[in-house]
Amino acid sequence: NVMMYEDNNDKFFLLTLHPPVNKQLRDSNHSHEYVILCDSSALETGAASTFWNSFSKGLYPGDKVNIQHFGNENIQLSDTSQFCTKDMVSRAHVFFNRVQETEGLEPIALIDRLTNILSQPQSGSMSARTIIILSNGFVDAGPDLFEQVKMQLTDANIFAIATGNESNERFFDAISRLTMSEPM
């Protein structure tokens, strides 16, 4: 966990690390749940696939993951997060790299995805939930979305990662201020 604070020209941070004693202990006691939310811009540019290729290398079999799209691509990998077996990681890779026909699908807003995640209880065996938003930031982001992000912070870490060459800096700056993280 990293917390950052700026006071005029001074910058402070607090980093809390708890390295595992051994790999077996890490696998059994500190499982994480990761929910990746991505929009069509992340899929079209290939940024979501590139992200997954790097991100999936650090997953442990005891971790859980789910991938949900918002916007015109309103599909999801699964109804609930699944354990990171080799089969699941492979399915996720295919999910990011497929071409999906979206005609006739009802678009779903980012806030609706966040609300859905909040309504799902966190598994008792998971030590942390992380939500990763992959987007160019040109999403429907009114005050209600930012309020929802604030509500999620009690149950999850949230990171927003800009994809593509053109991104909405205001969106990412707002998310980073709310989550006390650096814009990415």
KARA-V367711 format. One record per residue. N is the residue number from 1. SS is DSSP state (2 for helix, 1 for strand, 0 for the rest). OMEGA is omega in whole degrees, -180 to 180 (999 if undefined). BURIAL is I if it has 16 or more other ideal C-beta (glycine too) atoms within 10 Angstrom, else O. Layout:
BEGIN
n=<N	N>
ss=<SS	SS>
omega=<OMEGA	OMEGA>
burial=<BURIAL	BURIAL>
END
This chain:
BEGIN
n=<1	2	3	4	5	6	7	8	9	10	11	12	13	14	15	16	17	18	19	20	21	22	23	24	25	26	27	28	29	30	31	32	33	34	35	36	37	38	39	40	41	42	43	44	45	46	47	48	49	50	51	52	53	54	55	56	57	58	59	60	61	62	63	64	65	66	67	68	69	70	71	72	73	74	75	76	77	78	79	80	81	82	83	84	85	86	87	88	89	90	91	92	93	94	95	96	97	98	99	100	101	102	103	104	105	106	107	108	109	110	111	112	113	114	115	116	117	118	119	120	121	122	123	124	125	126	127	128	129	130	131	132	133	134	135	136	137	138	139	140	141	142	143	144	145	146	147	148	149	150	151	152	153	154	155	156	157	158	159	160	161	162	163	164	165	166	167	168	169	170	171	172	173	174	175	176	177	178	179	180	181	182	183	184>
ss=<0	1	1	1	1	1	1	0	0	1	1	1	1	1	1	0	0	0	0	0	0	0	2	2	2	2	2	2	2	0	1	1	1	1	1	1	1	1	0	2	2	2	2	2	0	0	2	2	2	2	2	2	2	2	2	2	2	2	0	0	0	0	0	1	1	1	1	1	1	0	1	0	0	0	0	1	0	0	0	0	0	1	1	0	0	2	2	2	2	2	2	2	2	2	2	2	2	0	0	0	0	0	0	0	0	0	0	1	0	2	2	2	2	2	2	2	2	2	2	0	0	0	0	0	0	1	1	1	1	1	1	1	1	1	1	0	0	0	0	0	0	0	2	2	2	2	2	2	2	2	2	2	0	0	0	0	1	1	1	1	1	1	0	0	0	0	0	0	2	2	2	2	2	2	2	2	2	2	2	0	0	0	0	0>
omega=<177	173	-179	-179	177	177	-175	-179	-179	177	-179	174	175	-180	179	179	175	-178	179	178	176	-176	-179	177	179	-179	-173	-171	-172	-180	-179	173	179	175	-178	178	179	178	-175	179	179	179	-176	-178	-177	-179	-180	179	178	177	-177	180	179	-175	-175	179	-179	-179	177	-180	179	177	175	-180	170	-180	180	177	173	-173	-178	178	-174	-179	178	-180	-177	177	179	178	-177	177	-175	173	178	179	-179	179	178	177	180	178	178	-179	179	-173	-178	174	-175	173	-175	-179	180	177	178	179	178	-176	177	-179	178	177	180	179	179	179	180	-178	180	180	178	179	-178	-178	180	-179	-180	174	178	177	-179	-180	177	-176	170	175	178	-178	177	-173	176	-180	180	177	-178	174	178	177	178	179	-179	-174	177	-177	-173	167	-179	177	175	-177	180	178	178	-178	180	179	-179	-176	-179	179	-177	176	179	179	-178	177	180	-175	-179	178	178	175	-179	999>
burial=<O	O	O	O	O	O	O	O	O	O	O	O	O	O	O	O	O	O	O	O	O	O	O	O	O	O	O	O	O	O	I	I	I	I	I	I	I	I	I	I	I	I	I	O	O	O	I	I	I	O	I	I	O	O	O	I	O	O	I	O	O	I	I	I	I	I	I	I	I	I	I	O	I	I	O	I	I	O	O	O	I	I	O	I	O	O	O	I	I	O	O	I	O	O	I	I	O	O	O	O	O	I	O	O	O	O	O	I	I	I	I	O	I	I	O	O	I	O	O	O	O	O	O	O	O	I	O	O	I	O	I	I	I	I	I	I	I	O	I	O	I	O	O	O	I	I	O	I	I	O	O	I	O	O	O	I	I	I	I	I	I	I	I	O	O	O	I	O	O	O	I	I	O	I	I	I	O	I	I	O	I	O	I	O>
END
